[in-house]
Amino acid sequence: MKRDTPEERATASAKARQAMLERFKQRSGPGDPAWEAKQAELKALAEAREKRDAERRAQKEAEKARLAAEKKAAEEARIATEKQERQRKLLAEQEEKERALAMLADQKAKRDARYAARKARK
């Protein structure tokens, strides 16, 4: 196994730092056409993503509004049906009362006729 001296380690470390500095300096930055193209591409992607998100939000809002309208229409239909049912029951009860009154009136008329016939026989 090879043992490095402190001087060798220090020079190797300095070389490594210098190599990292050179790589960092070679990276593209503002003013470089490749960097500018990459930034434009990233900006276009971000704008497209924002547009898709806005469309999705609009679709969700439209769906929510449609569902609310359907729910409201269903509730109104249910209320109208219940109202018709109550009116039908009320009408049926009134007809039943009228039939009962007519039957009582018919019974009274028959009773009165029998009473009159008995009086006429005496």
C-alpha positions in Angstrom: 0.0 0.0 0.0 1.3 3.4 -1.0 1.7 6.1 1.6 1.2 9.6 0.5 3.2 12.4 2.1 1.4 15.5 3.3 2.8 17.5 0.5 1.5 15.1 -2.1 -1.9 15.1 -0.5 -2.0 18.9 -0.5 -1.0 19.2 -4.1 -3.6 16.6 -5.1 -6.2 18.5 -3.2 -5.2 21.8 -4.8 -5.4 20.2 -8.3 -8.8 18.7 -7.6 -10.1 22.1 -6.4 -8.6 23.7 -9.5 -10.3 21.1 -11.8 -13.6 21.8 -10.1 -13.1 25.5 -10.6 -12.4 25.0 -14.3 -15.5 22.8 -14.7 -17.6 25.4 -13.0 -16.2 28.2 -15.2 -16.9 26.1 -18.3 -20.6 25.8 -17.4 -22.8 27.8 -19.7 -24.5 30.9 -18.2 -26.4 34.0 -19.3 -25.2 35.2 -22.7 -24.4 31.7 -23.9 -26.8 30.7 -26.8 -27.2 27.1 -25.5 -28.1 28.4 -22.0 -30.5 30.9 -23.5 -32.1 28.2 -25.6 -32.5 25.9 -22.5 -34.0 28.8 -20.5 -36.5 29.5 -23.3 -37.4 25.9 -23.5 -37.9 25.7 -19.7 -40.1 28.9 -19.8 -42.2 27.4 -22.6 -42.7 24.2 -20.6 -43.7 26.2 -17.5 -46.2 28.3 -19.6 -47.7 25.2 -21.1 -48.0 23.6 -17.7 -49.8 26.7 -16.4 -52.1 26.7 -19.4 -53.0 23.0 -18.8 -53.6 23.6 -15.1 -55.8 26.6 -15.9 -57.8 24.4 -18.3 -58.1 21.7 -15.7 -59.3 24.2 -13.1 -61.9 25.6 -15.6 -63.1 22.0 -16.4 -63.4 21.2 -12.7 -65.4 24.4 -12.1 -67.7 23.7 -15.1 -68.2 20.2 -13.8 -69.0 21.4 -10.3 -71.5 24.0 -11.7 -73.1 21.3 -13.9 -73.4 18.9 -10.9 -74.9 21.7 -8.8 -77.4 22.5 -11.5 -78.3 18.8 -11.8 -78.7 18.5 -8.1 -80.9 21.7 -7.9 -83.1 20.4 -10.8 -83.4 17.0 -9.1 -84.4 18.7 -5.8 -86.9 20.9 -7.6 -88.4 17.9 -9.4 -88.6 16.0 -6.1 -90.3 18.9 -4.4 -92.8 19.2 -7.3 -93.5 15.5 -7.1 -94.1 15.7 -3.4 -96.4 18.7 -3.9 -98.4 16.8 -6.6 -98.6 13.8 -4.3 -99.9 15.9 -1.4 -102.5 17.6 -3.7 -103.6 14.2 -5.0 -104.0 12.9 -1.4 -105.9 16.0 -0.4 -108.2 15.6 -3.4 -108.8 12.0 -2.6 -109.6 12.8 1.0 -112.0 15.5 -0.1 -113.7 13.1 -2.5 -114.0 10.5 0.3 -115.6 13.1 2.6 -118.0 14.1 -0.2 -118.9 10.4 -0.8 -119.4 10.0 2.9 -121.6 13.1 3.1 -123.6 12.0 0.1 -124.0 8.5 1.6 -125.2 10.1 4.9 -127.6 12.4 2.9 -128.9 9.3 1.0 -129.4 7.3 4.2 -131.2 10.3 5.8 -133.4 10.6 2.7 -134.3 6.9 2.8 -134.9 7.1 6.6 -137.1 10.1 6.1 -139.0 8.3 3.3 -139.6 5.3 5.6 -140.7 7.6 8.3 -143.1 9.4 6.0 -144.4 6.1 4.7 -145.1 4.9 8.2 -146.9 8.2 9.0 -148.9 7.8 5.8 -150.0 4.3 6.9 -151.3 5.3 10.2 
